[in-house]
Amino acid sequence: MKHLSMLTLFLSLSFFLNAQDRGMKKMEKLESMKIAFISEKVDFTPKEAQLFWPIYNNYSDELKALRKSLDINKGHSKDMTDSDAKKLISSKIVMEKEKTKILEKFIADLEGVISPQKTLRLLHIEQEFKSKMLKKVREKMENREQRKRPNN
């Protein structure tokens, strides 16, 4: 019985770690796609790229840390009280203000590294990348739903 419990624990742990590893690999793949997309669309010179990417990586890290620290979706349910909902709304406002501060710092850091035209293009390209990825996710979800439905 003890061996069975240990085996079950081991299999559960290995499944969890494997799923977590797959999630990390997907995130790394997504980051690589984003870097390639930005590089291609902005058309950096070698010197610009060398100076740009450390600044961009710092910007991305700050945004990730902010999202992690202020997870506004945490605890959201239909059963929440008005007081809880107000707290989440306040957290959302704080998060948006912090995102704006991080963006302002990022843009200031880019001065002298890339032109204002490239900075503006970058902001549009980031939004374009997000839109494309969301579209792909929606399409995958729709395909899954269609496969689940019985043929009519």
SULGIRA-V333617 format. One record per helix or strand. SS is the DSSP state (@ for helix, = for strand). FROM is the first residue (numbers start at 0). TO is the last residue. If there is no record, write none. Layout:
ss=SS from=FROM to=TO
ss=SS from=FROM to=TO
//
This chain:
ss=@ from=1 to=41
ss=@ from=45 to=68
ss=@ from=81 to=109
ss== from=110 to=110
ss== from=113 to=113
ss=@ from=115 to=147
//
